[in-house]
Amino acid sequence: IFCAFFSGLCPGDILGEISSIGALVSYIFAHVSVVVMRFTHKDMPRRYKVPCGKWLIPTVGSLLCVLLLKGVSKATGFRFLAWTLLGQIIYFSYGYWHSRARLLTRNRSANSMVDLPVNLENNIGTDPPNEFELDLASVHSENEGQTTDHADMDKGSY
């Protein structure tokens, strides 16, 4: 529906130029990523050998794409940049609003508000017990409830 709408509004030559520049830029990224993968993943198994060396084909391919981009009009370049900018805004805003890290941070800040004291007048000048004091109190109360018969320990029947 989106493509049909824009193909009905825009002339065919403009759509052809924009799709051509988009294809050329994606081919450049593909060629450059092959070279980058050769540097960053040297130990990765490769199922085929690239003819004429590892670097020649991707380098020549990306240079030819750049050469073809030289013939694109300025108006097409600006349209492509505008569409790319719009796509990046949509992509990163979607990623921001749906990221798990942001949701965890938001939930953690909301949960930390629950731990705040409700009545500040009663809490002025008093320090809440820390974790170590709470652990000692629980160990002390557990030890008081237990009775140990030391005679059984001497016999070896624990």
N, CA and C atoms as an extended XYZ file, in Angstrom:
474
Properties=species:S:1:pos:R:3:atomname:S:1:resname:S:1:resid:I:1 pbc="F F F"
N         0.842       -1.189        0.000 N   ILE     1
C         0.000        0.000        0.000 CA  ILE     1
C         0.881        1.245        0.000 C   ILE     1
N         1.959        1.203        0.821 N   PHE     2
C         2.878        2.346        0.892 CA  PHE     2
C         3.525        2.595       -0.467 C   PHE     2
N         4.026        1.545       -1.111 N   CYS     3
C         4.688        1.685       -2.410 CA  CYS     3
C         3.695        2.128       -3.485 C   CYS     3
N         2.493        1.575       -3.464 N   ALA     4
C         1.484        1.969       -4.447 CA  ALA     4
C         1.095        3.434       -4.272 C   ALA     4
N         1.006        3.891       -3.031 N   PHE     5
C         0.663        5.285       -2.762 CA  PHE     5
C         1.729        6.229       -3.322 C   PHE     5
N         3.004        5.935       -3.043 N   PHE     6
C         4.065        6.823       -3.508 CA  PHE     6
C         4.304        6.701       -5.001 C   PHE     6
N         4.079        5.535       -5.585 N   SER     7
C         4.238        5.424       -7.037 CA  SER     7
C         3.120        6.174       -7.760 C   SER     7
N         1.985        6.345       -7.114 N   GLY     8
C         0.912        7.144       -7.697 CA  GLY     8
C         1.166        8.632       -7.568 C   GLY     8
N         1.900        9.052       -6.547 N   LEU     9
C         2.172       10.480       -6.339 CA  LEU     9
C         3.418       10.978       -7.065 C   LEU     9
N         4.454       10.174       -7.100 N   CYS    10
C         5.745       10.620       -7.637 CA  CYS    10
C         5.914       10.148       -9.079 C   CYS    10
N         6.611       10.940       -9.886 N   PRO    11
C         6.902       10.500      -11.261 CA  PRO    11
C         7.831        9.286      -11.267 C   PRO    11
N         7.752        8.491      -12.294 N   GLY    12
C         8.518        7.259      -12.396 CA  GLY    12
C        10.025        7.477      -12.452 C   GLY    12
N        10.469        8.559      -13.109 N   ASP    13
C        11.909        8.789      -13.203 CA  ASP    13
C        12.526        9.112      -11.844 C   ASP    13
N        11.798        9.828      -10.997 N   ILE    14
C        12.302       10.142       -9.655 CA  ILE    14
C        12.373        8.870       -8.819 C   ILE    14
N        11.342        8.041       -8.878 N   LEU    15
C        11.358        6.779       -8.140 CA  LEU    15
C        12.468        5.865       -8.632 C   LEU    15
N        12.705        5.839       -9.939 N   GLY    16
C        13.783        5.029      -10.501 CA  GLY    16
C        15.147        5.496      -10.014 C   GLY    16
N        15.349        6.816       -9.986 N   GLU    17
C        16.638        7.348       -9.520 CA  GLU    17
C        16.857        7.068       -8.035 C   GLU    17
N        15.807        7.229       -7.229 N   ILE    18
C        15.949        6.999       -5.786 CA  ILE    18
C        16.206        5.519       -5.504 C   ILE    18
N        15.509        4.630       -6.223 N   SER    19
C        15.767        3.204       -5.998 CA  SER    19
C        17.154        2.805       -6.489 C   SER    19
N        17.647        3.436       -7.555 N   SER    20
C        18.994        3.142       -8.048 CA  SER    20
C        20.060        3.583       -7.046 C   SER    20
N        19.908        4.771       -6.486 N   ILE    21
C        20.904        5.239       -5.509 CA  ILE    21
C        20.840        4.386       -4.237 C   ILE    21
N        19.643        3.939       -3.864 N   GLY    22
C        19.532        3.062       -2.699 CA  GLY    22
C        20.215        1.726       -2.931 C   GLY    22
N        20.059        1.171       -4.142 N   ALA    23
C        20.720       -0.094       -4.460 CA  ALA    23
C        22.235        0.084       -4.490 C   ALA    23
N        22.715        1.173       -5.053 N   LEU    24
C        24.166        1.406       -5.102 CA  LEU    24
C        24.765        1.539       -3.707 C   LEU    24
N        24.098        2.259       -2.830 N   VAL    25
C        24.612        2.422       -1.466 CA  VAL    25
C        24.599        1.087       -0.727 C   VAL    25
N        23.566        0.285       -0.921 N   SER    26
C        23.553       -1.020       -0.255 CA  SER    26
C        24.628       -1.942       -0.823 C   SER    26
N        24.934       -1.854       -2.125 N   TYR    27
C        26.037       -2.637       -2.687 CA  TYR    27
C        27.380       -2.185       -2.120 C   TYR    27
N        27.538       -0.889       -1.918 N   ILE    28
C        28.785       -0.386       -1.307 CA  ILE    28
C        28.940       -0.962        0.092 C   ILE    28
N        27.860       -0.944        0.871 N   PHE    29
C        27.930       -1.519        2.224 CA  PHE    29
C        28.249       -3.009        2.181 C   PHE    29
N        27.705       -3.723        1.206 N   ALA    30
C        27.984       -5.155        1.098 CA  ALA    30
C        29.457       -5.399        0.780 C   ALA    30
N        30.019       -4.629       -0.159 N   HIS    31
C        31.435       -4.797       -0.516 CA  HIS    31
C        32.353       -4.435        0.647 C   HIS    31
N        32.046       -3.357        1.322 N   VAL    32
C        32.879       -2.933        2.455 CA  VAL    32
C        32.770       -3.935        3.600 C   VAL    32
N        31.583       -4.502        3.809 N   SER    33
C        31.442       -5.480        4.898 CA  SER    33
C        32.242       -6.746        4.618 C   SER    33
N        32.420       -7.127        3.346 N   VAL    34
C        33.262       -8.281        3.027 CA  VAL    34
C        34.698       -8.011        3.445 C   VAL    34
N        35.195       -6.813        3.162 N   VAL    35
C        36.573       -6.457        3.533 CA  VAL    35
C        36.703       -6.395        5.056 C   VAL    35
N        35.737       -5.812        5.722 N   VAL    36
C        35.784       -5.702        7.178 CA  VAL    36
C        35.746       -7.091        7.816 C   VAL    36
N        34.908       -7.974        7.292 N   MET    37
C        34.841       -9.342        7.833 CA  MET    37
C        36.164      -10.080        7.650 C   MET    37
N        36.901       -9.785        6.571 N   ARG    38
C        38.212      -10.414        6.381 CA  ARG    38
C        39.187       -9.989        7.472 C   ARG    38
N        39.055       -8.773        7.967 N   PHE    39
C        39.929       -8.299        9.047 CA  PHE    39
C        39.466       -8.786       10.418 C   PHE    39
N        38.170       -8.709       10.683 N   THR    40
C        37.674       -8.973       12.033 CA  THR    40
C        37.407      -10.447       12.311 C   THR    40
N        37.141      -11.247       11.295 N   HIS    41
C        36.840      -12.672       11.477 CA  HIS    41
C        37.782      -13.506       10.614 C   HIS    41
N        39.067      -13.406       10.899 N   LYS    42
C        40.061      -14.118       10.101 CA  LYS    42
C        39.935      -15.630       10.229 C   LYS    42
N        39.559      -16.122       11.405 N   ASP    43
C        39.497      -17.564       11.637 CA  ASP    43
C        38.159      -18.194       11.237 C   ASP    43
N        37.244      -17.419       10.703 N   MET    44
C        35.937      -17.933       10.306 CA  MET    44
C        36.087      -18.826        9.068 C   MET    44
N        35.510      -20.048        9.079 N   PRO    45
C        35.644      -20.923        7.910 CA  PRO    45
C        34.877      -20.352        6.719 C   PRO    45
N        35.501      -20.402        5.561 N   ARG    46
C        34.897      -19.900        4.330 CA  ARG    46
C        34.673      -21.076        3.383 C   ARG    46
N        33.494      -21.172        2.816 N   ARG    47
C        33.139      -22.307        1.966 CA  ARG    47
C        33.625      -22.134        0.527 C   ARG    47
N        34.038      -20.957        0.155 N   TYR    48
C        34.463      -20.717       -1.222 CA  TYR    48
C        35.659      -19.766       -1.208 C   TYR    48
N        36.391      -19.775       -2.299 N   LYS    49
C        37.527      -18.876       -2.479 CA  LYS    49
C        37.128      -17.765       -3.442 C   LYS    49
N        37.508      -16.554       -3.113 N   VAL    50
C        37.228      -15.418       -3.972 CA  VAL    50
C        38.289      -15.379       -5.072 C   VAL    50
N        37.865      -15.315       -6.321 N   PRO    51
C        38.869      -15.265       -7.389 CA  PRO    51
C        39.648      -13.950       -7.354 C   PRO    51
N        40.871      -13.988       -7.791 N   CYS    52
C        41.768      -12.817       -7.901 CA  CYS    52
C        42.135      -12.247       -6.533 C   CYS    52
N        42.211      -13.052       -5.511 N   GLY    53
C        42.626      -12.567       -4.201 CA  GLY    53
C        41.451      -12.202       -3.321 C   GLY    53
N        41.769      -11.907       -2.078 N   LYS    54
C        40.727      -11.638       -1.085 CA  LYS    54
C        40.192      -10.216       -1.152 C   LYS    54
N        40.976       -9.272       -1.640 N   TRP    55
C        40.616       -7.862       -1.518 CA  TRP    55
C        40.237       -7.212       -2.847 C   TRP    55
N        40.617       -7.805       -3.955 N   LEU    56
C        40.460       -7.140       -5.244 CA  LEU    56
C        38.994       -6.966       -5.642 C   LEU    56
N        38.221       -8.022       -5.604 N   ILE    57
C        36.826       -7.964       -6.059 CA  ILE    57
C        35.992       -7.001       -5.197 C   ILE    57
N        36.027       -7.095       -3.857 N   PRO    58
C        35.225       -6.143       -3.083 CA  PRO    58
C        35.689       -4.688       -3.239 C   PRO    58
N        36.978       -4.480       -3.371 N   THR    59
C        37.489       -3.114       -3.518 CA  THR    59
C        37.075       -2.534       -4.860 C   THR    59
N        37.235       -3.290       -5.936 N   VAL    60
C        36.843       -2.813       -7.259 CA  VAL    60
C        35.324       -2.606       -7.309 C   VAL    60
N        34.563       -3.523       -6.724 N   GLY    61
C        33.106       -3.386       -6.707 CA  GLY    61
C        32.649       -2.120       -5.999 C   GLY    61
N        33.243       -1.829       -4.844 N   SER    62
C        32.839       -0.617       -4.127 CA  SER    62
C        33.280        0.636       -4.869 C   SER    62
N        34.454        0.607       -5.505 N   LEU    63
C        34.895        1.773       -6.280 CA  LEU    63
C        34.004        2.002       -7.504 C   LEU    63
N        33.557        0.941       -8.157 N   LEU    64
C        32.638        1.098       -9.286 CA  LEU    64
C        31.290        1.658       -8.836 C   LEU    64
N        30.822        1.254       -7.683 N   CYS    65
C        29.564        1.812       -7.161 CA  CYS    65
C        29.713        3.294       -6.853 C   CYS    65
N        30.854        3.684       -6.299 N   VAL    66
C        31.105        5.107       -6.029 CA  VAL    66
C        31.176        5.878       -7.342 C   VAL    66
N        31.791        5.272       -8.370 N   LEU    67
C        31.859        5.912       -9.682 CA  LEU    67
C        30.460        6.115      -10.258 C   LEU    67
N        29.584        5.139      -10.110 N   LEU    68
C        28.209        5.285      -10.588 CA  LEU    68
C        27.437        6.329       -9.781 C   LEU    68
N        27.776        6.484       -8.490 N   LEU    69
C        27.107        7.503       -7.675 CA  LEU    69
C        27.475        8.919       -8.110 C   LEU    69
N        28.602        9.071       -8.793 N   LYS    70
C        29.000       10.401       -9.271 CA  LYS    70
C        28.016       10.954      -10.289 C   LYS    70
N        27.328       10.072      -11.026 N   GLY    71
C        26.402       10.517      -12.059 CA  GLY    71
C        25.011       10.847      -11.556 C   GLY    71
N        24.764       10.700      -10.283 N   VAL    72
C        23.441       10.969       -9.721 CA  VAL    72
C        23.272       12.477       -9.533 C   VAL    72
N        22.083       12.967       -9.846 N   SER    73
C        21.828       14.407       -9.700 CA  SER    73
C        21.780       14.810       -8.225 C   SER    73
N        21.986       16.105       -7.995 N   LYS    74
C        21.971       16.605       -6.611 CA  LYS    74
C        20.584       16.466       -5.988 C   LYS    74
N        19.553       16.668       -6.766 N   ALA    75
C        18.186       16.557       -6.238 CA  ALA    75
C        17.921       15.122       -5.767 C   ALA    75
N        18.399       14.148       -6.530 N   THR    76
C        18.224       12.751       -6.128 CA  THR    76
C        19.035       12.456       -4.874 C   THR    76
N        20.233       13.007       -4.785 N   GLY    77
C        21.057       12.820       -3.591 CA  GLY    77
C        20.392       13.398       -2.353 C   GLY    77
N        19.792       14.576       -2.478 N   PHE    78
C        19.098       15.179       -1.342 CA  PHE    78
C        17.847       14.384       -0.958 C   PHE    78
N        17.130       13.882       -1.966 N   ARG    79
C        15.958       13.040       -1.659 CA  ARG    79
C        16.392       11.768       -0.930 C   ARG    79
N        17.483       11.173       -1.404 N   PHE    80
C        17.990        9.965       -0.754 CA  PHE    80
C        18.417       10.257        0.679 C   PHE    80
N        19.101       11.365        0.900 N   LEU    81
C        19.512       11.728        2.263 CA  LEU    81
C        18.304       11.985        3.157 C   LEU    81
N        17.269       12.614        2.603 N   ALA    82
C        16.064       12.876        3.400 CA  ALA    82
C        15.385       11.558        3.785 C   ALA    82
N        15.263       10.632        2.830 N   TRP    83
C        14.654        9.340        3.146 CA  TRP    83
C        15.503        8.550        4.127 C   TRP    83
N        16.817        8.623        3.963 N   THR    84
C        17.703        7.915        4.888 CA  THR    84
C        17.593        8.503        6.289 C   THR    84
N        17.551        9.818        6.394 N   LEU    85
C        17.397       10.466        7.700 CA  LEU    85
C        16.061       10.086        8.335 C   LEU    85
N        15.001       10.081        7.556 N   LEU    86
C        13.692        9.686        8.082 CA  LEU    86
C        13.716        8.222        8.542 C   LEU    86
N        14.344        7.371        7.767 N   GLY    87
C        14.451        5.965        8.157 CA  GLY    87
C        15.266        5.773        9.429 C   GLY    87
N        16.349        6.534        9.587 N   GLN    88
C        17.162        6.439       10.797 CA  GLN    88
C        16.402        6.940       12.017 C   GLN    88
N        15.634        7.997       11.854 N   ILE    89
C        14.827        8.508       12.974 CA  ILE    89
C        13.806        7.459       13.407 C   ILE    89
N        13.127        6.848       12.447 N   ILE    90
C        12.145        5.808       12.780 CA  ILE    90
C        12.828        4.618       13.429 C   ILE    90
N        13.965        4.198       12.882 N   TYR    91
C        14.678        3.023       13.394 CA  TYR    91
C        15.142        3.225       14.829 C   TYR    91
N        15.810        4.345       15.095 N   PHE    92
C        16.349        4.555       16.434 CA  PHE    92
C        15.273        4.911       17.454 C   PHE    92
N        14.220        5.603       17.035 N   SER    93
C        13.148        5.877       17.994 CA  SER    93
C        12.402        4.597       18.354 C   SER    93
N        12.197        3.713       17.405 N   TYR    94
C        11.574        2.428       17.716 CA  TYR    94
C        12.476        1.632       18.661 C   TYR    94
N        13.774        1.624       18.383 N   GLY    95
C        14.713        0.902       19.246 CA  GLY    95
C        14.756        1.478       20.646 C   GLY    95
N        14.673        2.795       20.743 N   TYR    96
C        14.692        3.427       22.069 CA  TYR    96
C        13.448        3.072       22.862 C   TYR    96
N        12.291        3.189       22.250 N   TRP    97
C        11.043        2.969       22.982 CA  TRP    97
C        10.779        1.501       23.279 C   TRP    97
N        11.405        0.594       22.550 N   HIS    98
C        11.176       -0.833       22.766 CA  HIS    98
C        12.396       -1.559       23.325 C   HIS    98
N        13.396       -0.830       23.801 N   SER    99
C        14.594       -1.492       24.313 CA  SER    99
C        14.339       -2.052       25.709 C   SER    99
N        14.925       -3.201       25.970 N   ARG   100
C        14.775       -3.833       27.278 CA  ARG   100
C        15.538       -3.073       28.349 C   ARG   100
N        16.686       -2.500       27.993 N   ALA   101
C        17.474       -1.763       28.983 CA  ALA   101
C        16.712       -0.541       29.490 C   ALA   101
N        16.026        0.169       28.579 N   ARG   102
C        15.250        1.331       29.002 CA  ARG   102
C        14.092        0.911       29.893 C   ARG   102
N        13.430       -0.192       29.559 N   LEU   103
C        12.311       -0.661       30.387 CA  LEU   103
C        12.794       -1.109       31.756 C   LEU   103
N        13.963       -1.771       31.811 N   LEU   104
C        14.507       -2.182       33.104 CA  LEU   104
C        14.888       -0.977       33.947 C   LEU   104
N        15.489        0.029       33.321 N   THR   105
C        15.861        1.239       34.054 CA  THR   105
C        14.630        1.957       34.572 C   THR   105
N        13.597        2.036       33.733 N   ARG   106
C        12.366        2.704       34.159 CA  ARG   106
C        11.704        1.943       35.304 C   ARG   106
N        11.674        0.615       35.216 N   ASN   107
C        11.076       -0.182       36.286 CA  ASN   107
C        11.905       -0.115       37.556 C   ASN   107
N        13.232       -0.088       37.429 N   ARG   108
C        14.096       -0.020       38.602 CA  ARG   108
C        13.916        1.319       39.325 C   ARG   108
N        13.775        2.417       38.558 N   SER   109
C        13.577        3.704       39.216 CA  SER   109
C        12.198        3.768       39.871 C   SER   109
N        11.202        3.151       39.270 N   ALA   110
C         9.868        3.125       39.880 CA  ALA   110
C         9.869        2.256       41.130 C   ALA   110
N        10.603        1.150       41.105 N   ASN   111
C        10.664        0.278       42.275 CA  ASN   111
C        11.461        0.903       43.406 C   ASN   111
N        12.456        1.730       43.090 N   SER   112
C        13.230        2.351       44.159 CA  SER   112
C        12.406        3.397       44.897 C   SER   112
N        11.378        3.922       44.266 N   MET   113
C        10.512        4.885       44.946 CA  MET   113
C         9.700        4.216       46.039 C   MET   113
N         9.450        2.933       45.921 N   VAL   114
C         8.680        2.203       46.923 CA  VAL   114
C         9.458        2.122       48.225 C   VAL   114
N        10.790        2.083       48.159 N   ASP   115
C        11.616        1.943       49.344 CA  ASP   115
C        11.760        3.244       50.141 C   ASP   115
N        11.264        4.368       49.617 N   LEU   116
C        11.389        5.634       50.322 CA  LEU   116
C        10.495        5.629       51.561 C   LEU   116
N        10.949        6.255       52.654 N   PRO   117
C        10.093        6.308       53.851 CA  PRO   117
C         8.852        7.156       53.590 C   PRO   117
N         7.747        6.735       54.182 N   VAL   118
C         6.483        7.402       53.946 CA  VAL   118
C         6.365        8.668       54.787 C   VAL   118
N         6.745        8.585       56.060 N   ASN   119
C         6.600        9.705       56.967 CA  ASN   119
C         7.987       10.193       57.366 C   ASN   119
N         8.384       11.343       56.855 N   LEU   120
C         9.737       11.838       57.097 CA  LEU   120
C         9.911       12.411       58.503 C   LEU   120
N         8.833       12.916       59.152 N   GLU   121
C         8.978       13.501       60.477 CA  GLU   121
C         9.413       12.446       61.500 C   GLU   121
N         8.937       11.221       61.374 N   ASN   122
C         9.284       10.180       62.334 CA  ASN   122
C        10.673        9.591       62.085 C   ASN   122
N        11.210        9.783       60.894 N   ASN   123
C        12.471        9.147       60.533 CA  ASN   123
C        13.670       10.082       60.654 C   ASN   123
N        13.479       11.318       61.032 N   ILE   124
C        14.597       12.268       61.128 CA  ILE   124
C        15.477       11.881       62.304 C   ILE   124
N        16.771       11.754       62.013 N   GLY   125
C        17.736       11.446       63.057 CA  GLY   125
C        17.903        9.967       63.335 C   GLY   125
N        17.146        9.115       62.693 N   THR   126
C        17.311        7.674       62.904 CA  THR   126
C        17.934        7.070       61.667 C   THR   126
N        18.838        6.149       61.849 N   ASP   127
C        19.468        5.444       60.738 CA  ASP   127
C        18.802        4.085       60.598 C   ASP   127
N        18.410        3.733       59.396 N   PRO   128
C        17.821        2.406       59.205 CA  PRO   128
C        18.903        1.336       59.380 C   PRO   128
N        18.556        0.158       59.860 N   PRO   129
C        19.566       -0.895       60.012 CA  PRO   129
C        20.079       -1.341       58.659 C   PRO   129
N        21.384       -1.620       58.596 N   ASN   130
C        21.944       -2.088       57.335 CA  ASN   130
C        21.780       -3.593       57.223 C   ASN   130
N        22.214       -4.166       56.083 N   GLU   131
C        22.011       -5.593       55.831 CA  GLU   131
C        22.756       -6.455       56.844 C   GLU   131
N        23.949       -6.033       57.253 N   PHE   132
C        24.751       -6.836       58.169 CA  PHE   132
C        24.057       -6.958       59.513 C   PHE   132
N        23.497       -5.848       60.006 N   GLU   133
C        22.793       -5.891       61.288 CA  GLU   133
C        21.540       -6.768       61.194 C   GLU   133
N        20.838       -6.708       60.064 N   LEU   134
C        19.650       -7.535       59.896 CA  LEU   134
C        20.024       -9.013       59.846 C   LEU   134
N        21.139       -9.350       59.162 N   ASP   135
C        21.568      -10.743       59.095 CA  ASP   135
C        21.966      -11.254       60.478 C   ASP   135
N        22.663      -10.439       61.270 N   LEU   136
C        23.058      -10.866       62.609 CA  LEU   136
C        21.841      -11.114       63.490 C   LEU   136
N        20.831      -10.263       63.343 N   ALA   137
C        19.621      -10.443       64.145 CA  ALA   137
C        18.913      -11.742       63.768 C   ALA   137
N        18.857      -12.072       62.501 N   SER   138
C        18.185      -13.310       62.103 CA  SER   138
C        18.982      -14.537       62.532 C   SER   138
N        20.317      -14.470       62.476 N   VAL   139
C        21.140      -15.595       62.922 CA  VAL   139
C        21.000      -15.777       64.424 C   VAL   139
N        20.970      -14.658       65.178 N   HIS   140
C        20.844      -14.715       66.628 CA  HIS   140
C        19.511      -15.347       67.027 C   HIS   140
N        18.415      -14.947       66.328 N   SER   141
C        17.109      -15.497       66.678 CA  SER   141
C        17.024      -16.976       66.304 C   SER   141
N        17.701      -17.408       65.248 N   GLU   142
C        17.705      -18.824       64.879 CA  GLU   142
C        18.498      -19.648       65.897 C   GLU   142
N        19.617      -19.094       66.370 N   ASN   143
C        20.458      -19.825       67.317 CA  ASN   143
C        19.788      -19.966       68.685 C   ASN   143
N        18.970      -19.008       69.071 N   GLU   144
C        18.301      -19.094       70.367 CA  GLU   144
C        17.272      -20.218       70.376 C   GLU   144
N        16.665      -20.489       69.226 N   GLY   145
C        15.641      -21.522       69.162 CA  GLY   145
C        16.216      -22.926       69.124 C   GLY   145
N        17.507      -23.074       68.857 N   GLN   146
C        18.108      -24.395       68.745 CA  GLN   146
C        18.736      -24.798       70.070 C   GLN   146
N        18.597      -26.075       70.424 N   THR   147
C        19.284      -26.611       71.606 CA  THR   147
C        20.206      -27.704       71.129 C   THR   147
N        21.384      -27.758       71.701 N   THR   148
C        22.378      -28.739       71.287 CA  THR   148
C        22.788      -29.551       72.496 C   THR   148
N        22.749      -30.838       72.341 N   ASP   149
C        23.197      -31.730       73.400 CA  ASP   149
C        24.647      -32.098       73.103 C   ASP   149
N        25.561      -31.540       73.900 N   HIS   150
C        26.986      -31.759       73.648 CA  HIS   150
C        27.393      -33.186       73.933 C   HIS   150
N        26.626      -33.926       74.712 N   ALA   151
C        26.958      -35.321       74.971 CA  ALA   151
C        26.821      -36.139       73.696 C   ALA   151
N        25.810      -35.817       72.861 N   ASP   152
C        25.646      -36.523       71.580 CA  ASP   152
C        26.806      -36.238       70.638 C   ASP   152
N        27.340      -35.022       70.694 N   MET   153
C        28.444      -34.682       69.825 CA  MET   153
C        29.700      -35.460       70.174 C   MET   153
N        29.897      -35.716       71.450 N   ASP   154
C        31.083      -36.469       71.862 CA  ASP   154
C        30.996      -37.907       71.393 C   ASP   154
N        29.806      -38.460       71.281 N   LYS   155
C        29.645      -39.854       70.863 CA  LYS   155
C        29.798      -40.020       69.357 C   LYS   155
N        29.772      -38.897       68.593 N   GLY   156
C        29.924      -38.991       67.150 CA  GLY   156
C        28.624      -39.147       66.418 C   GLY   156
N        27.474      -39.063       67.078 N   SER   157
C        26.192      -39.132       66.387 CA  SER   157
C        25.611      -37.724       66.312 C   SER   157
N        25.849      -37.084       65.283 N   TYR   158
C        25.407      -35.693       65.165 CA  TYR   158
C        24.043      -35.688       64.590 C   TYR   158
